Amino acid sequence: MAPDPGHVLATTDDERALALAGPLPAISVVRDPEAALVVTGSPPAVTSYVSSLVRADIGLLAFTPTRTPLEALFFMLTDDPTHQSLDRPAQLQEATR
């Protein structure tokens, strides 16, 4: 029931990495406040995206899994409707701090 894991991604060309993610509906790539990217999606979708980065000759500098905050998991498991509007990128940003 946990959400797909996120990964902090640093590349040699984050702008091109963001552009490559645009047409891929199975993943989400957002800029992290620390200037890295955060990628979320199912493991096969993320693997495919990383492969496309390598094929595009975009170097990978870091690829680190994030942690899902325990509070977010708790609310997902208990179906507390007052917390279902939590913004997923914000959750991932919190997890990477």
N, C-alpha and C positions, 0 to 999 in steps of 0.2 A: 504494500500500500504506500510505501515511501515514494516520493517523487523521483524522477530520473536524476541521477547524480549530476552535479555541475563540475566543470573543470576550469581552472584559471589557465589561460593560454596566453603566452607571450610569443610574438613572432618577429621576424625581421621586417615585416610590412603589414602592420595591423589594418591599414586602410584596405588593402587588397584582400586580406583575410575576411574582413567584414563584407566586402563586395561579393566574395565567393559564397558566403553564407546566405545572401539575399534570396536566391531562388530555391533554397532548400527548406521546405515547410516542416520537416521532421526535427529540426534543431532550432535553437534560439542562440544568437550570439549578441551580447551586449558589451558595451565598454564599461569596464570597472573604474571606479573613481581613482584608483591607483595607476591608471593608464594601460592596464592589461585588458584582456578580453575574458568574458565568462561565457562558456559554451555549455548549454544544457540540451539534453535529448537522450533517446535510448542509446545504449552502448553501440549497437550496429550503426545508427545514424551518425554518432560522434566519430566512430572509426572511419566511416566513409568520408566525412568532412575533413578529418585530419589527412586522409589519403589524398584528397583533392588539393589540400594545401601543399603537400609534398610534390605532387605532379605539377603544380603551378610554380614550383621552385621558390616557395616561401619557406624560409627557415624557421624551425621551431626552437625557441629559446627556453621555454618552460611549458609544462603540461602537468598541472597539479590538481588532484581532486579536491573539491570543496567538501565541507561537512554540512549536512542538513541540520539546522537548529532543532534542538530537542522540543522546543515549544511548538514549532511548526508541525513536527511529526505528531505531537500530542493532539493538537487541534484537528489534524487530518484523521487521526484514529478515532477521536471522540465525535467527529462531525459537528463541532461547535460552529454554528452558522455566523456567530459574531466575528469570527476570525478567518472565514473563508475568503475574504476579500484581500488577504495579504498579498502583496505584490511579490511575485516569484523572484525577479531580479534583485529586489531589495533583500529578500531572504538570503539569497546567495551572497550578496555583498556583506551581510552580517556574518555569514558563515566563513568568509575569507579573512575576517579581521582577526 
